[in-house]
């Protein structure tokens, strides 16, 4: 990975949730997902009850996360694309995810896990370097 891609992955490790974007029945959708980063790959945990994982499995998806809701003055957003594959997490990965929520959208949470190997990665920030204070306002 390039230094820029490694930096994006490091930023992604700072937040626990993001949004996966794909299409289902020819319509685009965004879905909330919990993520961890393991060996340069992103592993997602989602609720299987919505069926989003079926649309993502084997398809190219986009995944994004940001720190926009933080009090941090150094805002950033990371986006990447890659092929998603439903997979079984290791015991270590399950520990990294932490506890499973009890309910999602009024349904009992039934987790499903997907791996994404990022192929195209970008970082956006109001500042030239997301680890520095604002240099320009948007």
C-alpha positions as CSV (number, residue, x, y, z in Angstrom):
1,X,0.0,0.0,0.0
2,X,1.1,3.5,-0.7
3,X,1.8,5.9,2.2
4,X,-1.6,7.7,1.4
5,X,-3.5,4.4,1.5
6,X,-1.8,3.5,4.8
7,X,-2.8,6.9,6.2
8,X,-6.4,6.3,5.1
9,X,-6.5,2.9,6.8
10,X,-5.0,4.5,10.0
11,X,-7.8,7.1,10.0
12,X,-10.4,4.4,9.5
13,X,-9.2,2.7,12.6
14,X,-10.1,5.8,14.6
15,X,-13.9,5.4,14.2
16,X,-16.0,2.3,14.7
17,X,-18.8,2.8,12.1
18,X,-19.2,3.8,8.5
19,X,-21.6,3.4,5.5
20,X,-21.4,0.8,2.8
21,X,-22.9,1.8,-0.6
22,X,-24.0,-0.7,-3.3
23,X,-27.0,-1.4,-5.4
24,X,-29.9,-3.7,-4.8
25,X,-32.4,-4.5,-7.5
26,X,-30.8,-1.8,-9.6
27,X,-31.3,0.9,-6.9
28,X,-28.5,2.4,-4.8
29,X,-28.5,2.1,-1.0
30,X,-26.4,3.1,2.0
31,X,-26.2,0.9,5.0
32,X,-24.7,1.4,8.4
33,X,-21.9,-1.0,9.3
34,X,-19.5,-1.6,12.2
35,X,-15.9,-2.1,10.9
36,X,-12.5,-3.2,12.0
37,X,-9.3,-3.1,10.0
38,X,-7.2,-6.3,9.9
39,X,-4.0,-6.7,7.9
40,X,-5.1,-3.9,5.5
41,X,-8.5,-5.4,4.9
42,X,-11.7,-4.0,6.2
43,X,-14.1,-6.4,7.9
44,X,-17.7,-5.3,8.3
45,X,-20.5,-6.4,10.7
46,X,-24.0,-5.8,9.5
47,X,-27.5,-7.0,10.4
48,X,-28.4,-9.8,8.0
49,X,-32.1,-9.2,8.4
50,X,-32.1,-6.4,5.9
51,X,-30.5,-8.5,3.2
52,X,-27.9,-5.9,2.2
53,X,-25.1,-8.4,2.5
54,X,-26.7,-10.5,-0.3
55,X,-26.5,-7.5,-2.6
56,X,-22.9,-6.8,-1.5
57,X,-21.5,-10.3,-1.6
58,X,-19.2,-10.7,-4.7
59,X,-19.9,-7.1,-5.8
60,X,-17.8,-4.0,-5.9
61,X,-19.0,-1.7,-3.1
62,X,-18.0,1.7,-1.7
63,X,-17.3,2.1,2.0
64,X,-16.9,5.4,3.8
65,X,-16.3,6.6,7.3
66,X,-15.6,10.0,8.9
67,X,-15.2,11.9,12.1
68,X,-17.8,14.5,11.3
69,X,-19.7,14.0,14.6
70,X,-16.6,14.4,16.7
71,X,-15.5,17.5,18.5
72,X,-12.2,17.1,16.7
73,X,-11.2,20.2,14.8
74,X,-9.4,18.1,12.2
75,X,-12.3,16.7,10.2
76,X,-11.6,13.9,7.6
77,X,-13.5,11.5,5.5
78,X,-12.2,8.2,4.1
79,X,-13.7,6.4,1.1
80,X,-12.7,3.3,-0.7
81,X,-14.0,0.7,-3.1
82,X,-13.4,-3.0,-3.3
83,X,-15.1,-6.3,-3.7
84,X,-17.1,-7.5,-0.7
85,X,-17.1,-11.2,0.3
86,X,-19.3,-12.7,3.1
87,X,-17.0,-14.4,5.5
88,X,-16.7,-15.9,9.0
89,X,-14.7,-13.8,11.4
90,X,-11.9,-15.3,13.5
91,X,-12.2,-15.3,17.3
92,X,-9.7,-12.4,17.4
93,X,-11.8,-10.4,15.0
94,X,-15.0,-11.0,17.0
95,X,-13.2,-9.7,20.1
96,X,-12.1,-6.6,18.1
97,X,-15.8,-5.9,17.1
98,X,-16.9,-6.0,20.7
99,X,-20.4,-6.8,21.9
100,X,-23.2,-7.4,19.3
101,X,-26.2,-5.0,19.6
102,X,-29.4,-6.6,20.8
103,X,-31.7,-5.0,18.3
104,X,-31.5,-3.1,15.0
105,X,-34.5,-1.4,13.5
106,X,-36.8,-3.1,15.9
107,X,-35.5,-6.6,14.9
108,X,-33.2,-8.9,16.9
109,X,-29.7,-8.3,15.5
110,X,-28.4,-11.2,13.4
111,X,-24.8,-10.5,12.5
112,X,-23.3,-11.1,9.1
113,X,-19.6,-10.4,8.3
114,X,-18.0,-9.2,5.1
115,X,-14.4,-8.6,4.1
116,X,-13.4,-5.9,1.7
117,X,-9.9,-5.5,0.3
118,X,-9.6,-1.8,-0.6
119,X,-8.7,-1.2,-4.2
120,X,-9.1,2.6,-4.5
121,X,-8.8,4.7,-1.4
122,X,-9.2,8.5,-0.9
123,X,-9.1,10.8,2.1
124,X,-10.9,14.2,2.1
125,X,-10.3,16.9,4.6
126,X,-10.9,20.7,4.8
127,X,-7.2,20.9,5.6
128,X,-4.4,19.7,3.3
129,X,-3.4,17.2,6.0
130,X,-6.2,15.7,8.1
131,X,-3.8,15.5,11.1
132,X,-3.3,19.3,11.1
133,X,-5.7,22.1,12.1
134,X,-7.9,23.8,9.6
135,X,-6.1,25.7,6.9
136,X,-9.0,26.5,4.7
137,X,-12.8,26.6,5.4
138,X,-15.1,24.9,2.9
